[in-house]
Amino acid sequence: MTGLTLPAACLCLMTGALLGGLFLFFKLLRGLLYGGRLCAAALDIIFCLVWALTAFLCALVVDKGRLRMFQVVMQVLGAWGTVVALDPFINGVTNIVRRFGGWLGKGLSRPASFLRKRWRIKRADMKAKRDERRKAAQSRKKPGRGKVPGGKGTPRYRKVPVKSKRYALKKKKTKNPLEKLT
């Protein structure tokens, strides 16, 4: 497909329209995600890379890799036409989905707050019952004999062996291996 032919022009116009649709999709995505400047920058970089790849592939198809002016003009016209035609629709869809999301968020937050309140009450009841059981268990214990060494009131510790019993005696190293035998 070399030169300015109708199929080449239609191909460039169609790819431009698809790129315009991609631009509107990214605009819708940014609006639904409440994306700020960072999100807009990331999506714009992705869009520019896709546009460059598409322009390169169209240039390969149209004129063996050489970028032609009519190709660029047709792609820009296709993208511009799509954006102008569908931008109001995309803005309306974004607003409707945002409103529906807000309504849905409010609708789901009421049962969630009700369940959170119930859970807090239940958890407080469980804590109070646990504290009562602990107090009852402590009152059932028999009192110790006081501070008598070795009595019930004193903690039990393991006896630590004396240092001399803890380690085996070291054998003297001899320089002559025959001394061990004698």
Secondary structure, DSSP 4 states (H G I P E B T S, - for coil): --SS-HHHHHHHHHHHHHHHHHHHHHHHHHHHTT--HHHHHHHHHHHHHHHHHHHHHHHHHHHTT---HHHHHHHHHHHHHHHHHHHHHHHHHHHHHHHHHHHHHHHHHHHHHHHHHHHHHHHHHHHHHHHHHHHHHHHHSPP--SS-TTSTTSPP-PPPPPHHHHSPPPPPP-S-GGGGT-
